[in-house]
């Protein structure tokens, strides 16, 4: 090793150590001036000697320009949500269910603070940060690696003696004092101030310019390691392992026996949370032993071994001005309260959902009522009651409509439902527009160029009446609409064509069959091979599918018995959509033993489609270029750093056309 390389490695080690001391251990052992001198020296040496480039060098934390959109990638392990509880009774019920499954009530809990931030999932392999994803839909999230690298409390390199490959989950937060300082600076510059730390942190990690992200005082608190290599017996041990590896894991957790210890921890922080240097919105309670966690397992949404105890939301009084009645894509009529604006938990609330006819009738609201409003789970505004001393006139009680507010059809209500419905499925415009919006949404067909406003415009101009019209659009006519020039129309055409290769599960979910969500559609696909098989199944056969109850089975049967829906499926088949589960067929191995890095923006395919092409043909995906990389698949806006590194290492650079040729 020569003198230059030795000095570069030495500087990286020194700077990483100071970052760890400052951000993780709260020890400032060097002045800002001396720190900046070390960093400047490293940046200078790396620019003069690019052969020693390392994407995880601390010099890369300052951020660089990002592309105009984030790419979605799959989590190795699903990121589940947490079931919530707001009372001791609900907490006791959860404990009883866990005790019954474990056949014992003698087990420990690890209690932790529930940080109020933005969720992130970091992937490390052989001691290096490979990527960072948002939670997304739990299955896949947006790749925000460049932004996360600007957060100095996130280690880019770690001691990998514990685990070779793992995901570690956490929250991106802003400390209260840092948030106040950030707003003071914005005031001095004449910029609008931010509302609260949580929303600011969440918005910051999705900025397109990582230079701007680097200027935000973000920190990353970690709380969970997931890996097949985990050999530890308890979650609390894993937290200590994470600390030893250099992660910022605040030392507020407590291991307790039984529910009395859990309640004591909850009550302590309910009284003392205002003294914390950051915001929390509750407590997370986890069964501590990992073997017990495995035995308890998961529901389709939540781990059975963990629950979040949420502190009571801020509850304020404001005036009710009116109620609007919205029509959803299923025809359900949802009452929405229009309020005098009120600041709750850091954001201004002007509207609150009343959820259903039953709830509205229970409250018997009047214009000018003073109502109590809170954010359910600190997020969704809702009306919780009325100030009976300050009511509007009894003559101003708000009546639920008997006819659809959009198409004037007479509303219907089933005894089993809490809501009224508009039965005019085909011609009620919010229902038709809502079905198209659902079909093109990210979890379904994910069609670029068809945003909500574009769908409304095309519907009202007569280009779209149902989802099959998407595949028969007149792009020449659309290009004449103001704001939809040739380029927009061409992008829309490309997005529609690309959607035809989406898998059967996405198409099934996109159809919008009532009660068939993303999870249910996946369960159905596991049991059937084609849409024709599904269309001919009996209610009894459908009910035997995991997660498909009788109500869902009846809904599926009624959907396919409708002649209009059967015609719709025929038109979608003719358009070329996938209605067969191809995952059960043999796959190619033409790319086996090859490793690919994907970078840039592509014309013919999305990055996710290119990734799928590689993987189903036996190839492997890597996020960083090394001597083991077989090919760099490059689109436009390829970063100069990746280009230089590929050339230095002799890695072939190919485009998407060459990739298809390679597969062929």
C-alpha positions in Angstrom: 0.0 0.0 0.0 1.5 3.4 -1.0 1.6 6.5 1.1 -1.4 8.2 -0.7 -3.7 5.2 -0.3 -2.6 4.8 3.3 -3.4 8.5 4.2 -6.9 8.3 2.5 -7.8 5.2 4.5 -6.5 6.8 7.7 -8.5 10.0 7.1 -11.7 8.0 6.4 -11.2 6.0 9.6 -10.5 9.2 11.7 -13.5 11.0 10.3 -15.9 8.0 10.7 -14.7 7.8 14.3 -15.4 11.4 15.0 -18.9 11.1 13.4 -19.6 8.1 15.6 -18.4 10.0 18.8 -20.4 13.1 17.9 -23.7 11.7 16.6 -24.0 8.3 18.5 -22.0 8.9 21.7 -22.7 12.7 22.1 -18.9 13.3 22.5 -17.4 16.2 20.6 -13.6 15.5 20.7 -12.6 17.8 17.9 -13.3 21.4 16.9 -15.4 22.1 13.9 -12.4 23.8 12.3 -10.1 20.8 12.8 -12.9 18.4 11.6 -13.4 20.5 8.4 -9.6 20.5 7.8 -9.6 16.7 7.9 -12.6 16.4 5.6 -11.1 19.0 3.1 -7.9 17.0 3.0 -9.8 13.8 2.2 -11.9 15.4 -0.5 -8.8 16.9 -2.1 -6.9 13.6 -2.1 -9.9 11.6 -3.5 -10.4 14.1 -6.3 -6.7 13.9 -7.3 -6.5 10.1 -7.0 -9.9 8.7 -8.2 -8.5 5.2 -8.4 -9.1 5.1 -4.6 -12.8 5.9 -4.9 -15.2 4.4 -2.3 -18.9 5.3 -2.5 -19.1 4.9 1.3 -16.3 7.4 2.0 -17.4 10.0 4.6 -16.7 12.6 1.9 -19.8 11.5 0.0 -22.1 12.6 2.8 -22.3 16.2 1.5 -24.8 15.1 -1.2 -25.0 15.4 -4.9 -27.8 16.0 -7.4 -30.4 13.2 -7.7 -32.4 12.2 -10.7 -35.9 13.5 -11.2 -37.6 10.6 -9.5 -37.0 7.8 -7.0 -36.9 4.2 -8.0 -38.8 1.6 -6.0 -37.1 -1.6 -4.8 -38.3 -4.5 -2.7 -37.5 -5.0 0.9 -35.8 -8.3 1.6 -38.1 -8.8 4.6 -41.5 -7.2 4.7 -41.9 -4.1 6.8 -45.1 -4.6 8.8 -47.1 -1.9 10.6 -47.9 -2.1 14.3 -51.3 -2.7 15.7 -52.4 0.2 17.9 -54.0 0.3 21.3 -55.2 3.3 23.3 -56.3 1.7 26.6 -55.1 -0.8 29.3 -58.1 -3.1 28.4 -56.9 -3.4 24.8 -53.3 -4.0 26.0 -54.5 -6.7 28.3 -56.5 -8.4 25.5 -53.3 -8.4 23.3 -51.3 -10.0 26.2 -54.0 -12.6 26.7 -53.9 -13.6 23.0 -50.1 -13.8 23.0 -50.2 -15.9 26.2 -52.7 -18.3 24.7 -50.6 -18.9 21.6 -47.4 -19.3 23.7 -49.2 -21.5 26.3 -47.5 -19.5 29.1 -47.8 -16.1 30.7 -44.2 -16.1 31.9 -42.3 -14.0 29.3 -40.5 -10.7 29.1 -41.3 -7.5 27.2 -38.9 -4.9 25.8 -40.6 -1.5 26.0 -39.3 1.3 23.7 -40.3 4.8 22.8 -42.2 5.2 19.6 -40.3 7.9 17.7 -42.5 10.2 15.6 -40.6 10.4 12.4 -40.3 8.8 8.9 -39.6 5.1 8.6 -36.5 3.9 6.8 -34.9 0.5 6.1 -31.1 0.2 5.7 -29.4 -2.8 4.0 -25.9 -3.7 5.0 -23.7 -6.3 3.5 -20.0 -7.1 4.4 -19.9 -4.0 6.6 -21.1 -1.5 3.9 -24.3 0.4 3.5 -25.8 -0.9 0.2 -29.1 1.0 0.1 -31.8 2.8 2.1 -35.5 2.4 1.3 -38.6 4.2 2.7 -41.3 1.9 4.2 -43.5 2.4 1.1 -46.2 -0.2 1.0 -44.3 -2.6 3.3 -43.2 -4.8 0.4 -41.3 -2.2 -1.5 -40.1 1.4 -0.9 -38.4 4.3 -2.6 -34.6 4.1 -2.9 -33.4 7.2 -1.0 -29.8 6.0 -0.4 -28.1 9.2 -1.6 -30.3 11.3 0.8 -29.7 8.9 3.8 -25.9 9.1 3.2 -26.0 12.8 4.1 -27.1 11.9 7.6 -23.9 11.6 9.6 -25.4 9.5 12.4 -25.9 6.7 9.8 -22.7 4.7 9.5 -21.6 4.0 5.9 -19.1 1.3 7.1 -19.5 -0.9 10.2 -17.8 -3.7 12.1 -19.3 -6.7 10.3 -18.1 -9.4 12.7 -21.7 -9.9 14.0 -23.8 -10.2 10.8 -22.7 -10.3 7.2 -26.0 -9.2 5.6 -29.0 -7.7 7.4 -31.6 -5.0 7.3 -31.9 -2.5 10.1 -35.1 -0.4 10.5 -35.5 3.0 12.1 -37.0 6.5 12.0 -35.6 9.7 10.5 -36.3 12.4 13.0 -35.3 16.0 13.8 -34.5 17.0 17.4 -36.7 19.7 18.9 -33.9 22.2 19.4 -32.6 21.5 15.9 -36.1 22.1 14.5 -36.4 25.4 16.3 -33.0 26.5 15.0 -33.9 25.4 11.4 -37.0 27.6 11.6 -35.1 30.6 13.0 -32.8 30.4 10.0 -35.7 30.2 7.6 -37.3 33.2 9.2 -34.1 35.2 8.9 -34.0 34.3 5.2 -37.7 35.2 4.7 -38.6 31.6 4.0 -41.9 30.0 5.3 -41.3 28.1 8.6 -42.0 24.4 8.9 -45.0 23.1 10.9 -43.5 20.3 12.9 -40.4 18.1 13.2 -42.2 14.9 12.0 -43.5 16.3 8.7 -40.3 18.2 8.0 -38.2 15.0 8.5 -40.6 13.0 6.2 -40.5 15.6 3.5 -36.8 16.1 3.7 -35.8 12.5 2.9 -37.9 12.7 -0.3 -36.3 15.9 -1.6 -34.8 15.4 -5.1 -31.6 17.3 -4.3 -29.5 15.7 -1.7 -27.5 18.9 -1.3 -30.6 20.3 0.3 -31.1 17.2 2.4 -27.6 17.6 3.8 -28.6 21.1 5.1 -31.5 19.6 7.1 -30.6 18.5 10.7 -31.8 15.0 10.3 -30.9 12.1 12.5 -31.6 8.4 12.3 -32.7 6.4 15.3 -32.5 2.6 14.8 -34.7 0.0 16.6 -34.8 -3.3 14.8 -32.4 -5.7 13.0 -33.8 -8.4 10.6 -31.6 -11.1 9.2 -31.5 -14.9 8.7 -28.2 -14.9 10.5 -29.5 -13.6 13.8 -28.5 -16.0 16.6 -29.3 -13.8 19.6 -31.9 -14.9 22.0 -33.6 -11.6 22.7 -34.6 -8.3 21.0 -32.8 -6.3 23.7 -29.6 -8.1 22.9 -30.0 -7.1 19.2 -30.3 -3.4 20.3 -27.0 -3.7 22.1 -25.4 -5.4 19.0 -26.7 -2.5 16.9 -25.0 0.0 19.3 -21.8 -2.0 19.2 -21.8 -1.8 15.4 -22.1 2.0 15.5 -25.8 2.7 15.1 -27.7 5.4 16.9 -30.0 3.4 19.2 -31.2 5.7 22.0 -30.9 4.1 25.5 -34.5 4.5 26.6 -35.7 0.8 26.3 -36.5 -1.2 29.3 -36.9 -5.0 29.7 -39.8 -5.8 32.1 -41.7 -8.9 33.4 -45.5 -8.9 33.0 -48.0 -6.2 32.2 -47.5 -4.3 35.4 -44.0 -3.4 34.3 -45.3 -2.4 30.8 -48.0 -0.1 32.4 -45.4 1.5 34.7 -43.2 2.3 31.7 -46.2 3.7 29.7 -47.3 5.9 32.6 -43.8 7.2 33.3 -43.3 8.4 29.8 -46.8 9.8 29.5 -45.9 12.2 32.4 -42.3 12.8 31.2 -42.3 12.8 27.4 -42.2 16.6 27.3 -38.7 16.4 28.7 -37.4 14.3 25.8 -35.3 16.1 23.2 -37.4 14.6 20.4 -41.1 13.9 19.7 -42.8 10.5 20.4 -46.4 9.5 19.9 -46.5 6.4 22.1 -44.7 3.3 23.3 -43.8 0.1 21.5 -44.1 -3.1 23.4 -42.4 -6.2 22.1 -42.2 -9.8 23.3 -38.4 -9.9 24.1 -37.5 -13.5 23.3 -37.0 -14.1 19.6 -38.1 -17.7 19.7 -41.4 -16.5 21.2 -41.6 -13.9 18.4 -41.2 -16.6 15.8 -43.9 -18.7 17.4 -46.4 -15.8 17.5 -45.7 -14.8 13.9 -47.6 -12.3 11.9 -51.1 -11.4 10.6 -51.3 -10.1 7.1 -50.6 -6.6 8.5 -49.1 -6.8 11.9 -46.6 -8.8 14.0 -48.5 -10.6 16.8 -45.5 -10.1 19.1 -45.5 -6.3 19.1 -48.1 -3.6 19.7 -48.0 0.2 19.9 -49.6 2.0 22.8 -50.6 5.4 21.5 -51.0 8.4 23.9 -54.3 10.2 23.7 -54.3 12.6 20.8 -54.6 16.4 21.2 -58.3 17.2 21.3 -59.5 20.8 20.5 -62.8 22.6 19.9 -63.7 24.3 16.7 -66.8 25.3 14.8 -68.6 23.1 12.2 -69.5 25.1 9.1 -71.1 22.4 6.9 -70.9 18.8 5.8 -70.0 17.6 2.3 -71.1 14.2 1.0 -68.4 12.5 -1.0 -69.0 9.5 -3.4 -66.2 6.9 -3.4 -65.3 4.4 -6.1 -67.4 1.7 -4.5 -70.4 4.1 -4.3 -70.2 4.6 -0.5 -71.4 8.0 0.6 -68.9 9.5 3.1 -69.8 12.6 5.1 -66.9 15.0 5.6 -67.1 17.9 8.1 -66.0 21.3 6.9 -64.5 23.2 10.0 -63.2 26.5 11.1 -59.4 25.9 10.7 -57.7 24.8 13.9 -54.0 23.9 14.7 -53.8 20.3 16.0 -50.5 18.5 16.6 -48.6 20.9 14.5 -50.8 21.1 11.4 -53.9 23.0 10.4 -57.1 21.0 10.2 -60.0 22.2 8.0 -61.8 19.0 7.3 -62.6 15.8 9.3 -64.2 12.5 8.2 -67.4 11.4 9.9 -66.8 7.9 8.3 -70.4 6.8 7.9 -74.1 7.6 8.0 -74.4 5.7 11.3 -71.8 7.9 13.0 -73.3 11.1 11.6 -76.7 10.2 12.9 -75.4 9.3 16.3 -73.9 12.9 16.7 -77.0 14.7 15.1 -74.7 17.6 14.0 -76.0 21.1 13.4 -74.4 24.0 11.5 -72.4 26.2 13.9 -72.0 23.3 16.4 -68.8 23.5 18.5 -67.2 20.1 18.0 -64.2 18.3 19.5 -61.6 17.4 16.9 -58.6 15.2 17.3 -56.1 13.4 15.0 -56.9 9.7 15.3 -53.5 8.1 15.8 -52.0 11.6 15.5 -52.7 11.5 11.7 -56.3 11.4 10.6 -58.6 14.2 11.8 -62.0 13.1 13.3 -64.8 14.5 15.3 -65.1 12.9 18.7 -68.0 14.8 20.2 -70.0 18.0 20.6 -69.7 20.8 23.2 -73.4 20.7 24.3 -73.1 24.2 25.8 -72.3 25.7 22.4 -74.7 24.2 19.8 -76.1 25.6 16.6 -79.8 26.1 16.1 -82.0 22.9 16.3 -83.5 24.0 12.9 -80.0 23.7 11.4 -79.6 19.9 12.0 -77.8 18.5 8.9 -79.7 15.8 7.1 -78.2 12.9 5.3 -79.2 13.0 1.6 -81.6 10.5 0.1 -80.2 10.9 -3.4 -76.7 10.7 -4.7 -75.1 14.2 -4.6 -73.4 13.5 -7.9 -75.9 11.7 -10.2 -79.1 12.1 -8.1 -79.8 8.3 -8.0 -81.8 7.1 -5.0 -79.4 5.9 -2.3 -79.6 2.3 -0.9 -78.5 0.9 2.5 -78.0 -2.7 3.4 -78.6 -3.8 7.0 -75.1 -5.1 7.2 -73.5 -1.8 6.2 -72.9 1.4 8.1 -73.1 3.5 4.9 -75.6 4.4 2.2 -74.5 3.6 -1.4 -75.2 5.0 -4.8 -76.3 2.0 -7.0 -75.5 3.8 -10.3 -72.2 2.0 -10.7 -71.7 2.6 -14.4 -72.7 6.3 -14.9 -72.0 8.0 -11.5 -68.8 9.9 -12.4 -66.9 9.8 -9.0 -67.4 6.0 -9.0 -66.2 5.6 -12.6 -63.2 8.0 -12.1 -62.3 6.3 -8.8 -62.2 2.9 -10.4 -59.9 4.2 -13.1 -57.7 5.9 -10.5 -57.5 2.7 -8.5 -56.6 0.7 -11.6 -53.6 2.9 -12.5 -52.4 3.4 -8.9 -49.0 2.3 -7.9 -50.0 -0.9 -6.1 -52.0 -1.9 -9.2 -51.0 -1.2 -12.8 -48.8 1.8 -11.9 -49.3 3.6 -15.3 -47.1 6.7 -15.7 -48.8 9.7 -17.2 -52.3 9.0 -15.8 -52.5 11.1 -12.6 -55.7 11.8 -10.8 -56.3 15.2 -12.5 -55.5 13.8 -16.0 -58.0 11.0 -15.4 -60.7 13.5 -14.5 -59.9 15.6 -17.5 -60.0 12.6 -19.9 -63.2 11.3 -18.3 -65.1 14.6 -18.7 -63.8 15.0 -22.3 -65.2 11.6 -23.1 -61.8 9.7 -23.7 -62.2 7.5 -20.6 -65.4 5.9 -19.4 -64.0 2.7 -17.9 -60.6 1.1 -17.4 -60.7 -0.7 -20.8 -60.7 2.7 -22.5 -57.1 3.2 -21.3 -55.9 0.7 -23.9 -57.8 2.4 -26.8 -56.9 6.0 -26.3 -56.6 8.4 -29.2 -53.1 9.9 -28.4 -53.2 12.3 -31.4 -56.4 13.9 -30.1 -55.0 13.9 -26.5 -51.8 15.8 -27.7 -54.1 18.7 -28.8 -55.4 19.2 -25.3 -53.8 22.2 -23.6 -51.0 20.9 -21.3 -50.8 17.5 -23.1 -48.3 18.2 -25.9 -46.8 15.4 -28.1 -44.2 14.5 -25.4 -46.9 14.0 -22.7 -49.0 12.0 -25.0 -46.0 9.9 -26.0 -45.1 9.3 -22.3 -48.7 8.3 -21.6 -48.7 5.9 -24.6 -45.4 4.3 -23.3 -46.8 4.0 -19.8 -49.9 2.2 -21.1 -47.9 -0.2 -23.3 -45.6 -1.0 -20.4 -48.5 -1.8 -18.1 -49.6 -4.7 -20.4 -46.8 -6.8 -19.0 -47.8 -6.3 -15.3 -48.4 -9.6 -13.6 -51.9 -11.2 -13.0 -51.9 -10.2 -9.3 -51.6 -6.5 -10.2 -54.4 -6.8 -12.7 -56.7 -8.6 -10.3 -56.1 -6.0 -7.6 -56.6 -3.2 -10.1 -60.1 -4.5 -11.0 -61.3 -3.0 -7.7 -63.5 -5.9 -6.6 -65.0 -4.9 -3.3 -63.1 -6.3 -0.3 -60.3 -7.7 -2.5 -57.3 -5.7 -1.4 -53.7 -6.3 -2.2 -53.2 -9.0 0.3 -56.4 -10.9 -0.7 -55.5 -10.7 -4.4 -52.1 -12.3 -3.6 -53.8 -15.2 -1.7 -56.2 -15.8 -4.6 -53.4 -15.9 -7.2 -51.7 -18.6 -5.1 -54.7 -20.9 -5.6 -55.7 -20.2 -9.2 -54.0 -20.2 -12.6 -56.2 -17.8 -14.6 -59.1 -15.3 -14.5 -61.3 -17.9 -16.1 -60.9 -20.3 -13.2 -61.7 -17.5 -10.8 -64.8 -16.4 -12.7 -66.2 -19.9 -12.5 -65.5 -20.7 -8.8 -68.3 -21.2 -6.4 -68.8 -19.1 -3.2 -67.8 -22.3 -1.2 -64.6 -22.7 -3.1 -63.7 -19.1 -2.8 -64.3 -19.2 0.9 -61.7 -21.9 1.3 -58.9 -19.6 0.2 -56.9 -18.1 3.0 -58.1 -14.6 4.1 -61.2 -14.9 1.9 -64.3 -14.9 4.1 -67.9 -15.4 3.0 -68.5 -11.6 2.5 -65.5 -11.4 0.1 -66.4 -14.6 -1.7 -70.0 -13.3 -2.3 -68.5 -10.0 -3.6 -66.2 -11.8 -6.0 -69.1 -14.0 -7.3 -71.4 -11.0 -7.8 -68.7 -9.1 -9.6 -68.2 -11.8 -12.2 -71.9 -12.5 -12.6 -72.4 -8.9 -13.8 -72.6 -8.9 -17.6 -70.8 -5.5 -17.8 -67.9 -6.8 -15.8 -67.6 -10.0 -17.9 -67.5 -7.8 -21.0 -64.9 -5.6 -19.3 -62.6 -8.7 -18.8 -63.1 -9.7 -22.4 -62.0 -6.2 -23.6 -59.0 -6.2 -21.2 -58.0 -9.7 -22.6 -58.1 -8.3 -26.1 -55.9 -5.4 -25.1 -53.2 -7.9 -24.1 -53.3 -7.8 -20.3 -52.0 -10.7 -18.3 -54.8 -12.9 -16.9 -52.7 -16.0 -16.3 -50.2 -16.7 -13.5 -46.9 -17.0 -15.3 -44.9 -17.5 -12.1 -45.7 -21.2 -12.1 -44.0 -21.7 -15.5 -40.3 -22.4 -16.0 -37.9 -19.4 -16.1 -34.8 -18.8 -18.2 -31.4 -19.2 -16.7 -29.6 -17.2 -19.4 -28.3 -14.7 -16.9 -27.3 -17.2 -14.2 -23.9 -16.4 -12.4 -24.1 -12.8 -13.7 -24.3 -9.8 -11.4 -25.8 -6.5 -12.7 -25.9 -2.9 -11.4 -28.7 -0.7 -12.8 -28.3 3.0 -13.1 -30.0 5.9 -14.9 -33.4 6.5 -16.5 -34.7 4.1 -19.2 -37.0 4.6 -22.2 -38.5 1.2 -22.8 -38.8 -0.1 -19.3 -39.0 1.1 -15.7 -36.1 0.2 -13.4 -38.3 -2.2 -11.6 -39.1 -4.0 -14.9 -35.4 -4.2 -15.8 -34.7 -5.6 -12.3 -37.5 -8.2 -12.8 -36.2 -9.2 -16.2 -32.7 -9.8 -14.8 -33.9 -11.8 -11.8 -36.4 -14.0 -13.6 -33.6 -15.0 -16.0 -31.3 -16.0 -13.3 -29.2 -12.8 -12.8 -28.4 -11.1 -9.5 -28.8 -7.3 -8.7 -26.2 -5.3 -6.9 -26.4 -1.7 -5.9 -22.7 -1.0 -6.1 -20.0 -1.6 -8.7 -17.1 -3.9 -7.8 -14.7 -6.2 -9.6 -17.5 -8.9 -9.3 -20.0 -6.9 -11.3 -20.7 -8.5 -14.7 -22.5 -5.6 -16.4 -23.6 -2.0 -15.7 -27.0 -1.5 -17.3 -27.0 2.2 -18.1 -29.8 4.6 -19.0 -29.8 8.3 -19.6 -28.5 10.5 -16.7 -26.0 7.9 -15.7 -23.9 9.3 -12.8 -20.3 10.2 -13.7 -19.1 8.4 -10.6 -20.6 5.0 -11.6 -19.4 5.5 -15.2 -15.8 6.2 -14.0 -15.8 3.3 -11.6 -17.1 0.8 -14.2 -14.4 2.0 -16.7 -11.6 1.8 -14.0 -12.7 -1.8 -13.1 -13.3 -2.9 -16.8 -17.0 -3.6 -16.2 -18.9 -3.7 -19.5 -21.6 -0.9 -19.8 -24.7 -1.9 -21.8 -28.1 -0.4 -22.5 -31.6 -2.0 -22.1 -31.6 -3.1 -25.8 -28.3 -5.0 -25.2 -29.7 -6.5 -22.0 -32.6 -8.0 -24.0 -30.1 -9.3 -26.6 -28.1 -10.8 -23.8 -31.2 -12.6 -22.5 -32.1 -13.8 -25.9 
